[in-house]
Amino acid sequence: MTELATLARPYAEAVFKRAKETGSSQEWSDNLDFLSIVMSDQELAAAADNPRIEQNRFTGLLLDICKGQISAEGENFVRLLVENGRLNLVSHIRQIFEEYRADDEGYIDAEVKTAFPLSNADQNDLVETLKKVLNRDVRLRVEEDKSLIGGVLVRAGNTVIDASVHGQLQKLSKKLYS
């Protein structure tokens, strides 16, 4: 994973720099999101790595799939990735790009897992609490996970806050057995 991130970083930096120059951060986010979704298809990912498939033919197919979904610069980026054999890095490039964008725009994305659905008021309270803890604006992505039993698990950048019942039970178990 870290090796892939190392390979993806220069591409993410170049895309971020270009997005800043042209004021097109959202457009690049959309391009990279769409490409990540496309490349998550197992058959397409296998075709991208298959040396028997002619590069120009594969690029044409991929650009047909992306037609109307990514910008002209996004299409050029696809050509570059295919030419350099780095199309398999697109999800890592997207992740690093989004980290750069969040840092530049002064927010942080927080992934929140809860055992039960959060009301809008609960989400707003959580955002305010996280703003105080992280000293940044926060964008939440909430997902239900019944295995937590209760409470929440928050991942924001390198910070993990485990306020779930499952997490508390694991901590207690470790204390009892150590």
Stockholm file with secondary structure:
# STOCKHOLM 1.0

chainA/1-178         MTELATLARPYAEAVFKRAKETGSSQEWSDNLDFLSIVMSDQELAAAADNPRIEQNRFTGLLLDICKGQISAEGENFVRLLVENGRLNLVSHIRQIFEEYRADDEGYIDAEVKTAFPLSNADQNDLVETLKKVLNRDVRLRVEEDKSLIGGVLVRAGNTVIDASVHGQLQKLSKKLYS
#=GR chainA/1-178 SS CHHHHHHHHHHHHHHHHHHHHHTCHHHHHHHHHHHHHHHTSHHHHHHHHCTTSCHHHHHHHHHHHHTTTSCHHHHHHHHHHHHTTCGGGHHHHHHHHHHHHHHHHTEEEEEEEESSCCCHHHHHHHHHHHHHHHTSEEEEEEEECGGGCSEEEEEETTEEEEEEHHHHHHHHHHHHHC
#=GC SS_cons         CHHHHHHHHHHHHHHHHHHHHHTCHHHHHHHHHHHHHHHTSHHHHHHHHCTTSCHHHHHHHHHHHHTTTSCHHHHHHHHHHHHTTCGGGHHHHHHHHHHHHHHHHTEEEEEEEESSCCCHHHHHHHHHHHHHHHTSEEEEEEEECGGGCSEEEEEETTEEEEEEHHHHHHHHHHHHHC
//
